[in-house]
Amino acid sequence: MAETFEDQYLGVLQNIEFTIVEFSREHPELLDYDVEGVLDALIAGYTAELRGRTVQERQLPGLRQPLLEAVRGICEWLLGRATVNDPHLSASHSLDEIVACLNRIRKSVRRWTKEGGRQGYLNFVSRYVL
């Protein structure tokens, strides 16, 4: 039986979604729309980097900017560009892998928003993040 994308990148997906869920627990007014906007910005930035283009940084409104910084922080760690509090922990994934994982999460956000409303994704994913 072939390994699924989710199986192959479980650690990456979990780290990113954990960051999103933790942020949403601190900010219960966060909406799926905000999460999707942050994912869009990260995907655009990392895709530009993949293509050797200059990344256009812009300030996002409201809760999106601090969420962007939090998710970018974990992505940078997953890329092996940043450290976390424990120096024994390290990660090293490619930009292509991170973009693919961000796209997979964005697809999930869209699906669960359609099924569950403005916080459908956040309500769904928070059940699996302790």
Backbone as numpy.savetxt, mean C-alpha at the origin, in Angstrom:
# Nx Ny Nz CAx CAy CAz Cx Cy Cz
0.10 -27.80 -8.01 -0.75 -26.62 -8.01 0.14 -25.38 -8.01
-0.14 -24.47 -8.87 0.67 -23.26 -9.02 0.42 -22.30 -7.85
1.49 -21.64 -7.46 1.41 -20.66 -6.39 0.71 -19.40 -6.91
-0.23 -18.88 -6.13 -0.95 -17.68 -6.55 -0.10 -16.44 -6.28
-0.49 -15.34 -6.89 0.19 -14.07 -6.66 0.17 -13.73 -5.17
-1.00 -13.92 -4.55 -1.14 -13.62 -3.12 -0.22 -14.49 -2.27
-0.06 -15.75 -2.64 0.85 -16.63 -1.91 2.30 -16.18 -2.08
2.65 -15.86 -3.30 4.03 -15.47 -3.61 4.43 -14.18 -2.90
3.51 -13.23 -2.80 3.83 -11.91 -2.24 3.08 -11.64 -0.94
2.75 -12.70 -0.21 1.98 -12.56 1.02 2.62 -11.57 1.99
3.91 -11.68 2.20 4.60 -10.79 3.14 4.53 -9.34 2.72
4.69 -9.08 1.44 4.64 -7.71 0.92 3.23 -7.16 1.09
2.24 -7.92 0.64 0.85 -7.49 0.74 0.45 -7.26 2.19
0.85 -8.16 3.08 0.50 -8.02 4.49 1.14 -6.78 5.10
2.38 -6.51 4.79 3.06 -5.32 5.34 2.37 -4.04 4.89
2.02 -3.95 3.62 1.36 -2.76 3.11 -0.03 -2.62 3.71
-0.79 -3.71 3.72 -2.15 -3.64 4.25 -2.16 -3.42 5.76
-1.20 -3.95 6.47 -1.10 -3.69 7.90 -0.92 -2.19 8.15
-0.08 -1.56 7.34 0.16 -0.12 7.47 -1.12 0.66 7.22
-1.87 0.28 6.20 -3.13 0.95 5.89 -4.13 0.77 7.02
-4.27 -0.46 7.52 -5.24 -0.74 8.57 -4.87 -0.01 9.86
-3.61 -0.04 10.23 -3.19 0.67 11.45 -3.50 2.16 11.34
-3.25 2.74 10.19 -3.55 4.16 9.97 -5.06 4.38 10.09
-5.86 3.50 9.50 -7.31 3.68 9.54 -7.86 3.52 10.95
-7.21 2.73 11.77 -7.66 2.59 13.16 -7.40 3.86 13.95
-6.34 4.56 13.60 -6.04 5.85 14.23 -6.91 6.96 13.66
-7.42 6.76 12.45 -8.23 7.77 11.75 -9.48 7.09 11.18
-10.48 6.83 12.03 -11.67 6.09 11.59 -12.47 6.78 10.49
-12.20 8.05 10.25 -12.90 8.77 9.18 -12.28 8.50 7.79
-11.17 7.78 7.73 -10.52 7.44 6.46 -11.48 6.64 5.59
-11.50 6.95 4.32 -12.38 6.26 3.36 -11.55 5.46 2.37
-12.19 4.47 1.77 -11.55 3.69 0.71 -11.05 4.60 -0.40
-11.81 5.65 -0.69 -11.45 6.61 -1.73 -10.08 7.23 -1.44
-9.82 7.51 -0.16 -8.52 8.06 0.24 -7.41 7.03 0.01
-7.69 5.79 0.39 -6.71 4.72 0.21 -6.40 4.54 -1.27
-7.43 4.55 -2.09 -7.22 4.39 -3.54 -6.39 5.54 -4.09
-6.65 6.76 -3.63 -5.87 7.91 -4.09 -4.41 7.80 -3.72
-4.13 7.29 -2.53 -2.74 7.09 -2.10 -2.08 6.01 -2.94
-2.79 4.92 -3.17 -2.23 3.85 -4.01 -1.97 4.35 -5.42
-2.90 5.15 -5.97 -2.70 5.73 -7.30 -1.41 6.55 -7.34
-1.21 7.39 -6.32 -0.02 8.25 -6.29 1.26 7.43 -6.18
1.24 6.40 -5.34 2.44 5.56 -5.19 2.73 4.78 -6.47
1.69 4.23 -7.08 1.88 3.48 -8.32 2.45 4.41 -9.39
1.90 5.61 -9.51 2.40 6.57 -10.50 3.86 6.92 -10.23
4.20 7.16 -8.98 5.57 7.52 -8.64 6.56 6.41 -8.90
6.23 5.20 -8.46 7.15 4.08 -8.67 7.22 3.67 -10.15
6.12 3.82 -10.87 6.13 3.53 -12.31 7.01 4.54 -13.04
6.92 5.80 -12.66 7.79 6.83 -13.27 9.25 6.49 -12.99
9.54 6.07 -11.78 10.92 5.69 -11.44 11.38 4.50 -12.29
10.51 3.53 -12.48 10.84 2.37 -13.32 11.20 2.79 -14.74
10.53 3.81 -15.22 10.74 4.28 -16.59 11.83 5.34 -16.69
12.49 5.62 -15.57 13.57 6.59 -15.58 13.11 8.03 -15.67
11.87 8.26 -15.33 11.31 9.61 -15.37 11.39 10.26 -13.99
11.32 11.56 -13.99 11.31 12.29 -12.73 9.96 12.08 -12.05
10.02 11.79 -10.78 8.81 11.57 -10.01 8.23 12.93 -9.62
7.00 13.17 -10.00 6.32 14.42 -9.66 5.71 14.30 -8.27
6.34 14.93 -7.30 5.81 14.91 -5.94 4.80 16.04 -5.78
3.67 15.72 -5.21 2.71 16.76 -4.91 2.04 16.44 -3.58
1.60 17.45 -2.92 0.95 17.29 -1.62 -0.47 16.79 -1.84
-0.83 15.73 -1.15 -2.19 15.21 -1.24 -3.04 15.83 -0.14
-4.34 15.94 -0.37 -5.20 16.59 0.62 -5.53 15.70 1.82
-5.84 16.35 2.92 -6.36 15.67 4.11 -5.49 14.54 4.62
-6.15 13.44 4.93 -5.47 12.28 5.50 -4.61 11.53 4.48
-4.79 11.86 3.22 -4.04 11.14 2.20 -2.53 11.34 2.34
-2.09 12.56 2.66 -0.65 12.81 2.74 0.02 11.98 3.84
-0.50 11.99 5.07 0.16 11.15 6.08 0.04 9.66 5.79
-1.06 9.23 5.17 -1.17 7.82 4.78 -0.16 7.50 3.70
-0.01 8.40 2.72 0.99 8.21 1.67 2.38 8.04 2.28
2.72 8.88 3.22 4.05 8.80 3.85 4.22 7.48 4.59
3.18 7.02 5.27 3.26 5.76 6.00 3.43 4.58 5.04
2.62 4.54 3.99 2.70 3.42 3.04 4.00 3.50 2.25
4.42 4.70 1.86 5.70 4.83 1.15 6.84 4.34 2.05
6.77 4.63 3.33 7.80 4.17 4.26 7.95 2.66 4.25
6.83 1.95 4.29 6.92 0.49 4.28 7.36 -0.01 2.91
6.94 0.66 1.84 7.39 0.27 0.50 8.90 0.47 0.36
9.40 1.57 0.88 10.84 1.82 0.81 11.61 0.76 1.59
11.07 0.33 2.71 11.70 -0.75 3.48 11.65 -2.05 2.67
10.50 -2.34 2.05 10.37 -3.55 1.25 11.31 -3.53 0.05
11.64 -2.34 -0.42 12.60 -2.20 -1.52 14.05 -2.29 -1.04
14.24 -2.35 0.27 15.59 -2.41 0.83 16.27 -1.06 0.91
15.50 0.01 0.83 16.06 1.37 0.84 15.97 2.04 2.20
15.23 1.45 3.11 15.04 2.07 4.42 15.14 0.98 5.48
15.42 1.39 6.69 15.49 0.43 7.79 14.32 0.65 8.72
14.04 -0.37 9.48 13.02 -0.28 10.52 13.74 -0.35 11.86
12.98 -0.30 12.93 13.58 -0.25 14.26 14.50 -1.42 14.58
14.26 -2.56 14.01 15.08 -3.74 14.26 16.10 -3.90 13.13
17.39 -3.69 13.41 18.39 -3.78 12.34 18.55 -5.19 11.76
18.00 -6.20 12.43 18.09 -7.57 11.92 17.03 -7.85 10.86
16.04 -6.99 10.77 15.00 -7.16 9.76 15.41 -6.44 8.48
15.28 -7.13 7.39 15.57 -6.49 6.11 14.65 -7.07 5.05
14.50 -6.35 3.99 13.69 -6.79 2.87 14.31 -6.25 1.61
14.11 -6.94 0.53 14.62 -6.45 -0.74 13.78 -7.02 -1.87
12.86 -6.20 -2.34 12.01 -6.56 -3.47 12.27 -5.56 -4.58
11.88 -5.91 -5.79 12.10 -5.02 -6.92 10.96 -4.00 -7.02
11.22 -2.93 -7.74 10.18 -1.94 -8.02 9.00 -2.59 -8.72
9.28 -3.47 -9.69 8.21 -4.17 -10.39 7.31 -4.94 -9.42
7.92 -5.61 -8.46 7.14 -6.38 -7.48 6.29 -5.45 -6.61
6.86 -4.35 -6.17 6.11 -3.41 -5.32 4.95 -2.81 -6.10
5.18 -2.41 -7.34 4.10 -1.85 -8.17 3.01 -2.90 -8.38
3.39 -4.14 -8.63 2.41 -5.21 -8.83 1.57 -5.41 -7.55
2.22 -5.36 -6.41 1.50 -5.52 -5.14 0.58 -4.34 -4.86
1.05 -3.14 -5.13 0.20 -1.95 -4.96 -1.01 -2.04 -5.90
-0.80 -2.49 -7.12 -1.90 -2.67 -8.06 -2.89 -3.72 -7.56
-2.37 -4.80 -6.99 -3.24 -5.86 -6.47 -4.09 -5.33 -5.33
-3.49 -4.53 -4.44 -4.25 -3.96 -3.32 -5.28 -2.97 -3.85
-4.92 -2.16 -4.83 -5.86 -1.20 -5.42 -7.06 -1.94 -6.02
-6.81 -3.06 -6.67 -7.90 -3.87 -7.23 -8.83 -4.34 -6.11
-8.26 -4.74 -4.99 -9.05 -5.17 -3.84 -9.86 -4.00 -3.27
-9.24 -2.82 -3.18 -9.95 -1.64 -2.69 -11.17 -1.39 -3.57
-11.01 -1.43 -4.87 -12.12 -1.17 -5.80 -13.22 -2.20 -5.64
-12.82 -3.45 -5.52 -13.81 -4.53 -5.38 -14.63 -4.37 -4.11
-13.94 -4.19 -2.98 -14.64 -4.15 -1.70 -15.39 -2.84 -1.48
-14.95 -1.77 -2.12 -15.71 -0.52 -2.06 -17.04 -0.71 -2.80
-16.97 -1.36 -3.95 -18.18 -1.61 -4.74 -19.15 -2.47 -3.94
-18.63 -3.48 -3.23 -19.49 -4.39 -2.47 -19.95 -3.81 -1.15
-19.06 -3.06 -0.48 -19.37 -2.66 0.90 -19.48 -1.18 1.17
-19.40 -0.36 0.14 -19.56 1.07 0.35 -18.26 1.80 0.65
-18.39 2.98 1.22 -17.28 3.93 1.38 -16.11 3.40 2.21
-16.36 2.44 3.07 -15.29 1.83 3.85 -15.31 0.31 3.71
-15.83 -0.15 2.61 -15.95 -1.59 2.39 -14.61 -2.31 2.43
-13.61 -1.75 1.76 -12.28 -2.36 1.78 -11.69 -2.33 3.18
-11.75 -1.17 3.82 -11.16 -1.04 5.17 -11.83 -1.99 6.15
-13.16 -2.13 6.06 -13.87 -3.06 6.94 -13.48 -4.50 6.63
-13.35 -4.82 5.36 -12.98 -6.18 4.96 -11.57 -6.52 5.44
-10.60 -5.70 5.08 -9.20 -6.04 5.35 -8.88 -5.98 6.85
-9.56 -5.13 7.58 -9.26 -5.02 9.02 -9.62 -6.28 9.78
-10.49 -7.12 9.21 -10.81 -8.40 9.84 -9.64 -9.35 9.83
-8.70 -9.14 8.91 -7.57 -10.06 8.75 -6.26 -9.51 9.31
-6.29 -8.27 9.77 -5.10 -7.65 10.34 -5.34 -7.46 11.82
-4.53 -8.11 12.63 -4.71 -8.02 14.08 -4.01 -6.83 14.67
